[in-house]
Structure formats: structure tokens, C-alpha cells
Amino acid sequence: MDIFECIRTRRSIRKYKEKPVEWDKVVNLLEAGKFAPSAGNLQDVQFLVVKDEGKRKKISRSFPAAKMDGKSANTYYYML
């Protein structure tokens, strides 16, 4: 698939399944995220994976920005 086909056929998923994501896929995505471009090429992001439902709810209440877009400052919260 070339870049233009990828752009033309992209979709935004807003309805998610309850099925957990396989851990090896999570690790691959986090590895890719470490090498993604950043402002000033600093790559100063940190990733936090939260699998426990109770902890996810607590984080959502504590960090309102984490609720909708999944980010707060330079830490990205992946609610799995």
C-alpha cells in the first residue's frame, strides 16, 4: 500500500471491542512510539500502560485530559 492509498482509506475508529489487545502488539506499538518524531527531536515522551480497570477509572478522574485524547503533558496513557 502506498502512502496516498493509506491516506485515502484511513478511518477513525470510535467504537471499540471489549477484546483485550495482545501484549506483543502493545509492546510493538510502544517500541514504534519511542522512535516517532517529536518537537525539537527530543523524544522525551514516556508511556504508561494501565491494564487494571479500577486504576484506569481512577486515572481518568485524576487527569481529565487523559479521558478524551489519552494524553497529559508528555505522558501518553493507554487505557487497555
N, C-alpha and C positions, 0 to 999 in steps of 0.2 A: 504494500500500500504506500503510495507516495504522499507527501505532506499535504497536497491540495485535496486529495481524496479524504484524508484523515480530517482535515478542517471541515470539508463539506458534509461529512457524515457523522460528525460528533453529536453527542446527545448529553443532556443534563439529566441525571437520574435523581428523582426526588422521592421515590418510593422504594424503600429498601426491604430486603427479605430478612427474616429473623435468623437465617442460617449464618453461623459464625464463619469468619474468614480464616482460611488455613494459615497456620503460623508461618510457614515458609514463604507465603505470599506477602505477609506483613513485613517480614524481615527483608525481602527483596525490595519492597517499596521504600522502606526506611533507608536501605543502602543507597537507592537511587536518589532519595531526598538529600542525602549527605553531599552529593555531588552536583545538585541543582544550583544554577546561578543565584547569586544574592547581591544586594546592594553593596557596591564597593568591593565585590568579590570576596567578602569576609567569611562566608559560610559559617556564620555564628548562630545557627539555629540549634535548638535542642528538641528532641522528640520524646514524648511520654505516651506510652500505650497503656490504657486503662481498660482491663477486661471485666472487672467486678462491677456489676450493675449498681450496687449501693454506692460505691465510690464515684462512679460516673455521675450519678444524680447529685451527690454532694459537691463535686467539682462544678457541675452546671449551675448550682445555686451560688457557689462562691465566686465564680468567674462568669458573669453574664455574657461576656464576649465569646466565651467558649461554647455557648448554647447554639448560636446560629452558624457562625462561619468556622468554628473549630480552632480559632487562634486567639492568642492573647500575647501581646508583645512579640518576642522571638521564640516562643514555645508553641508548638502545634499539638493540640490534644486530639488524639484519635480515639473516639469512643467505639470500641469494638465489643 
